[in-house]
Amino acid sequence: MFRLNLIGRGSVTSLSNQLQKLSITNALKLQSQKPLILSLQKNSSFHTYSPSLIQQSFSVNEPAKTKPKTTKAKTTKKEKKPAAKKAKKPAVKKEKKVKPLTAKQLRIKNKPKGPVSSFTAYIKENFATKRASSPPDLKVPQVTKSLAADWKTLSDAEKAKYVAIADADKSRYAKEIEEWKEKFPAVKRALTGFMKFSNANRKQVTSPETAREEAKRLGAEWHKLTQDEKTTWNEK
């Protein structure tokens, strides 16, 4: 048993207010089996109230039951799988536009191969054999030099074979070059205004010395012309 003294004035209602302010609600559980005596001092005297009287006069609010906090289990984030990369289409190579060859380029490209000499024919025929019989570290120029030395030791009869090869190749070249000239005639350069002026004003040239002097004279005369006069020669 314990005694609780509350000092104050007023009725039991005032006592209830004091009890609530003192936050002793948990200490005043009326359902307890232990005897409880409350004394209220009023006009310098104590009045004792039994628990049953207090229970009839006012009710003590029990604290609201609070639910225990439940911590949510942390959910592990699912790792996002990287999106599958789209297969790149193979790049289509653009075909380069081939510019057509000019008449001059076609002429050069189709020019027949020149004829071989008797010495060249000898080198071509004997190079592989000479290279095989030479030391492995012997370079091409050295092999050719060795063949040139061998060529000098050949007699005219031995050289006749290669002379005949050279003559046949000369005939081949002469025929092909004539066909080439007909098919791909030489492209004449367009005459400039100065060349036209020089042809019209050139004096007779009898020697290289006079040719150089004449060229200087024509150049000096050309520079004396006005721009309109030069334009006239260019447009002729």
C-alpha positions as CSV (number, residue, x, y, z in Angstrom):
1,M,0.0,0.0,0.0
2,F,1.2,3.5,-0.8
3,R,-0.1,7.0,-0.1
4,L,-0.3,9.8,-2.7
5,N,-1.0,13.3,-1.4
6,L,-2.3,15.9,-3.9
7,I,-2.5,19.5,-2.8
8,G,-5.2,21.5,-4.3
9,R,-8.6,23.0,-4.2
10,G,-11.8,22.0,-5.7
11,S,-13.8,18.9,-6.3
12,V,-12.8,15.4,-7.4
13,T,-12.9,16.8,-11.0
14,S,-10.0,19.0,-10.1
15,L,-8.2,16.0,-8.7
16,S,-8.6,14.2,-12.0
17,N,-7.1,17.2,-13.8
18,Q,-4.2,17.2,-11.5
19,L,-3.7,13.5,-12.0
20,Q,-3.7,13.9,-15.7
21,K,-1.2,16.8,-15.6
22,L,1.2,14.8,-13.4
23,S,1.1,12.0,-16.0
24,I,0.7,9.3,-13.3
25,T,-2.0,7.5,-15.2
26,N,-0.1,4.3,-15.2
27,A,0.2,4.4,-11.4
28,L,-3.5,4.7,-10.9
29,K,-4.8,1.5,-12.4
30,L,-8.1,0.9,-10.6
31,Q,-8.0,-2.7,-11.6
32,S,-5.0,-3.3,-9.3
33,Q,-5.6,-5.6,-6.2
34,K,-3.3,-3.3,-4.0
35,P,-5.2,-0.9,-1.8
36,L,-4.8,2.7,-2.8
37,I,-5.5,5.8,-0.7
38,L,-5.7,9.2,-2.1
39,S,-5.8,12.2,0.2
40,L,-7.0,15.6,-0.9
41,Q,-6.0,18.5,1.2
42,K,-8.9,20.9,1.4
43,N,-9.3,23.7,4.0
44,S,-6.3,22.4,6.0
45,S,-7.8,18.9,6.4
46,F,-7.3,15.6,4.5
47,H,-10.1,13.7,2.9
48,T,-9.5,10.1,2.0
49,Y,-11.2,8.6,-1.0
50,S,-11.4,5.0,-1.8
51,P,-10.6,3.7,-5.3
52,S,-14.2,2.8,-5.9
53,L,-15.3,6.4,-5.2
54,I,-12.6,7.7,-7.5
55,Q,-13.7,5.3,-10.2
56,Q,-17.3,6.5,-9.9
57,S,-16.3,10.1,-10.0
58,F,-13.8,10.2,-12.9
59,S,-12.1,7.8,-15.2
60,V,-8.5,7.6,-15.7
61,N,-7.5,7.3,-19.4
62,E,-5.1,4.6,-20.0
63,P,-2.4,5.3,-22.6
64,A,-3.2,4.2,-26.1
65,K,-1.5,1.1,-27.0
66,T,1.0,1.8,-29.7
67,K,1.8,-0.8,-32.2
68,P,5.3,-1.9,-32.3
69,K,7.1,-0.5,-35.2
70,T,7.8,-3.1,-37.9
71,T,10.7,-2.5,-40.1
72,K,10.1,-3.5,-43.6
73,A,12.6,-5.9,-44.9
74,K,14.8,-4.2,-47.5
75,T,14.0,-5.4,-50.9
76,T,17.0,-5.9,-53.0
77,K,16.7,-4.2,-56.3
78,K,16.8,-6.4,-59.2
79,E,19.8,-5.7,-61.3
80,K,18.8,-4.5,-64.7
81,K,20.3,-6.6,-67.4
82,P,21.9,-4.5,-70.1
83,A,19.9,-4.2,-73.2
84,A,21.1,-6.4,-75.9
85,K,23.0,-4.3,-78.5
86,K,21.5,-4.4,-81.9
87,A,23.8,-5.9,-84.4
88,K,25.2,-3.2,-86.7
89,K,24.6,-3.7,-90.3
90,P,27.8,-4.0,-92.3
91,A,28.6,-0.7,-93.9
92,V,28.1,-0.7,-97.6
93,K,31.1,0.5,-99.3
94,K,30.4,3.2,-101.8
95,E,31.9,2.4,-105.1
96,K,34.3,5.1,-106.1
97,K,33.4,6.9,-109.3
98,V,36.2,6.2,-111.7
99,K,36.9,9.2,-113.8
100,P,37.3,8.4,-117.5
101,L,40.8,8.7,-118.8
102,T,41.6,11.6,-121.0
103,A,42.8,11.1,-124.5
104,K,46.4,11.7,-123.4
105,Q,46.2,9.2,-120.6
106,L,44.7,6.6,-122.8
107,R,47.5,7.1,-125.3
108,I,50.2,6.7,-122.7
109,K,48.5,3.6,-121.1
110,N,48.2,1.7,-124.4
111,K,51.6,2.5,-125.8
112,P,53.4,-0.8,-126.8
113,K,56.2,-2.1,-124.8
114,G,59.6,-1.2,-126.3
115,P,61.7,-3.9,-128.0
116,V,64.3,-5.9,-126.0
117,S,68.0,-5.9,-126.9
118,S,70.1,-9.0,-127.4
119,F,71.8,-8.5,-124.0
120,T,68.4,-8.1,-122.3
121,A,67.2,-11.3,-123.9
122,Y,70.3,-13.1,-122.6
123,I,69.7,-11.8,-119.0
124,K,66.0,-12.9,-119.1
125,E,66.9,-16.4,-120.2
126,N,69.8,-17.1,-117.8
127,F,68.9,-15.1,-114.7
128,A,67.1,-17.9,-112.8
129,T,69.8,-20.4,-113.5
130,K,72.5,-18.0,-112.4
131,R,70.6,-17.1,-109.2
132,A,70.2,-20.7,-108.2
133,S,73.9,-21.4,-108.6
134,S,75.0,-18.3,-106.7
135,P,75.4,-17.9,-102.9
136,P,72.0,-17.3,-101.2
137,D,73.1,-13.9,-99.9
138,L,73.9,-12.6,-103.4
139,K,71.6,-9.8,-104.4
140,V,69.9,-9.1,-107.8
141,P,72.3,-6.4,-108.9
142,Q,75.3,-8.7,-108.2
143,V,73.7,-11.5,-110.1
144,T,73.1,-9.2,-113.1
145,K,76.7,-8.0,-112.9
146,S,77.9,-11.5,-113.0
147,L,75.8,-12.3,-116.1
148,A,77.1,-9.1,-117.8
149,A,80.6,-10.5,-117.3
150,D,79.5,-13.8,-118.8
151,W,78.0,-12.0,-121.8
152,K,81.3,-10.4,-122.7
153,T,82.9,-13.8,-122.9
154,L,80.4,-15.2,-125.4
155,S,81.4,-15.5,-129.1
156,D,79.4,-14.0,-131.9
157,A,77.9,-17.4,-132.7
158,E,76.7,-17.8,-129.1
159,K,75.3,-14.3,-129.2
160,A,73.5,-14.9,-132.5
161,K,70.6,-16.6,-130.7
162,Y,69.8,-13.6,-128.7
163,V,70.4,-11.2,-131.6
164,A,67.6,-13.0,-133.5
165,I,65.3,-12.7,-130.5
166,A,66.0,-9.0,-130.4
167,D,65.3,-8.6,-134.2
168,A,62.0,-10.4,-133.9
169,D,60.9,-8.2,-131.0
170,K,61.9,-5.1,-133.0
171,S,59.5,-6.2,-135.8
172,R,56.8,-6.8,-133.2
173,Y,57.3,-3.3,-131.8
174,A,57.3,-1.5,-135.2
175,K,54.0,-3.1,-136.1
176,E,52.4,-2.3,-132.8
177,I,53.6,1.2,-132.6
178,E,52.0,2.0,-136.0
179,E,48.7,0.6,-134.9
180,W,48.9,2.6,-131.7
181,K,49.5,5.8,-133.5
182,E,46.5,5.3,-135.7
183,K,44.3,4.3,-132.8
184,F,45.6,6.9,-130.3
185,P,46.7,10.0,-132.3
186,A,48.9,12.5,-130.6
187,V,46.9,15.2,-128.8
188,K,48.0,18.6,-130.2
189,R,48.4,21.3,-127.6
190,A,46.2,24.3,-128.0
191,L,48.2,27.3,-129.2
192,T,48.5,30.2,-126.7
193,G,48.1,33.8,-127.8
194,F,51.9,34.3,-127.5
195,M,52.6,31.3,-129.7
196,K,50.2,32.6,-132.3
197,F,51.8,36.0,-132.1
198,S,55.3,34.5,-132.4
199,N,54.4,32.3,-135.4
200,A,53.0,35.4,-137.2
201,N,56.0,37.6,-136.4
202,R,58.9,35.2,-136.3
203,K,61.8,36.0,-138.7
204,Q,63.8,33.4,-140.5
205,V,66.1,31.5,-138.1
206,T,69.3,30.1,-139.5
207,S,71.1,29.0,-136.3
208,P,70.5,28.2,-132.6
209,E,72.1,31.5,-131.6
210,T,69.7,33.5,-133.9
211,A,66.8,31.3,-132.5
212,R,67.6,32.5,-128.9
213,E,67.9,36.1,-130.0
214,E,64.6,35.8,-132.0
215,A,62.8,34.4,-128.9
216,K,64.0,37.3,-126.8
217,R,62.9,39.8,-129.4
218,L,59.4,38.2,-129.7
219,G,59.0,38.1,-125.9
220,A,59.8,41.8,-125.6
221,E,57.4,42.7,-128.4
222,W,54.6,40.6,-126.7
223,H,55.1,42.5,-123.4
224,K,54.6,45.8,-125.3
225,L,51.1,44.8,-126.3
226,T,48.1,46.1,-124.4
227,Q,45.7,43.7,-122.6
228,D,43.1,44.1,-125.4
229,E,45.7,43.2,-128.0
230,K,46.8,40.1,-126.1
231,T,43.1,39.1,-125.7
232,T,42.7,39.3,-129.5
233,W,45.6,37.0,-130.1
234,N,44.3,34.5,-127.4
235,E,40.9,34.4,-129.1
236,K,42.2,33.8,-132.6
